[in-house]
Structure formats: C-alpha cells, structure tokens
Amino acid sequence: MTITQEERATRFRSLHGGPATFVIPNPWDIASSKMLAGLGFQALATSSAAAAVAIGRRDGGLTREQALEHARMIVAATDLPVSADLEKGFGDAPEVVAETVRLAATVGLVGCTIEDTTGNPERPLYDEVLAVERIAAAVEAARALPFPFMLTARAHNLLFPNASLDQTIHRLLAFEKAGADVLFAPGVIVPDDLRRLILEVDRPVNVVARPGCPTVPELAELGVRRVSVGAWFAFAALGELVEAATELRDHGTFGYLDKAGIGARTALPAFNTD
C-alpha cells in the first residue's frame, strides 16, 4: 500500500521529536535509495553534491528544476520520508526561497534545508537581516502546506575564514526565532563546540559526518538529534569504482569481483520490493 505524503511527513516529524538520535543517509539515485531503505534507515535526504555528481556536475551546478526532479526520483524510489538539500533556495530574494519550498512539496518532499551562502566568493554569506528574512519566508511557505513540512536552516560561516562559533550560534538562534524546525551548522564537529551549541538552541540539531567527526553514539550522547552523511556515500561508491577500474586497467585482473559479489548479494534483495 502506497504511503501518503502526509503520512511520510508525520513520520518524519516524529523522528525529530522522539528520544533517539537517527541517521538520515543521503542517496544519489534510485538504486542507492532502495538499498538504504532495505538496510533499515527510517528517512532519506538528498545531497546537493551527490545529486550533482549523479549527472556529472559539480556541487552547486544544478538548476532548481534539476534538483527538484532528482528529489522526485528519490521520493518515488521508496516509502520513506525524504528531505532535500535545496542549497540557498535557488535565488537571493525571500520570495524565491518561499516558492522553492512550495515546489519542493509538489514533488513529494516532506522537508528541505536552506542555507545562508550566496555563491559569491567575495561575499560568501548573506548579511544577517536578509538571511533571516529568507528563512522566515521559507517557514511561512512551509506552514501554509497541508502537512507538517520540516524546514532546516543552515548556518555555513564556519566553512569560511575568520569565522567563530559565537557567530554560528548567533545566526542559528536568529533562524530558530524565525521558525526553523531544525538547525544545521556544517563544520561543527568538535564535541565541546557541539555541546555548547546544543545547549544554547532549542531545536533539533543536524550534524553532517566528515573526517574527524564523533561516532553516532557519541553524537547522541552530546544531544545531536539527526546525523547525515552528505555526499560521502556517493564518493565512497565512486571510489570503489575507481579502484576496480584501475586494477583492471593496470593489471588486467579481476580481484574486485569478490567484493562486488558480496555487494550484489547485499543489494539485490532491496530491488525485489516492488
């Protein structure tokens, strides 16, 4: 029986309100979506970088239409709730961001993230007033939907020089006041920094795994509610492809087949669920 969008949305919101930390992995195509669902994950999220890689683009290289079509494909692959990485909302103006949220709902998404980066290397972050207005517009659009759409606000300052945790927390608190459901600050992985951030905000916090990140149990102990992986699963898969292809090119051998056979036995059951 096909699950409705409202049912997915209710399930997704309940994951954020429950007592346990949950992992929301980031597939990049139908196959990876089905595999992750088959492995028991409770929700999925797109990654802008992984979505771009899927069609041979760099992160930030998708149009709004391409990103939403990719999200539609991920939504249709399983019955799991899906949130999307919609970058800066594909426009500077608050009304453009609001329209992006409305369009996100039309492709079956039950949540999305909106970040405060401009794409301009000379001024990489929106000034605070505009950044908050953009989140407020996204929240207003989300609240007008007939189901509980989860709006995640992302503060990216720690990915750029001369940033501070104080600035990150200040901006996240402003996004919280604007109505964001979830808060996300890529780059915050030091336990003491996470502990302080989580104590100061009053919304669920998402952490994206990156080299040096604490384990999921350690993140749970710190109070992190949601853990994502960004494009790292896609990069891991592509890394395996490069390793296998390099062996074949340089040595003419097929050692990768043993590992591929294990992978096939794991993956195939996920494709027999339709």
Buried (B, 14 or more C-beta within 10 A) or exposed (E): EEEEBEBBBBBBBEBBEEEEBBBBBBBBBBBBBBBBBBEEBBBBBBBBBBBBBBEEBEBEBBEBEBBBBBBBBBBEBBBBBBBBBBBBBBBBEBEBBBBBBBBBBEBBBBBBBBBBBBEEEEEBBBEBEBBBBBBBBBBBBBEEBEBBBBBBBBBBBBBEEEBEBEBBBBBBBBBBEBBBBBBBBBBBBBEEBBBBBBEEBEBBBBBBBEEEBBEBEEBBEBBBBBBBBBBBBBBEBBEBEEEBEEBBEEEEEEEBEEEBEEBEEEBEEBEEEE
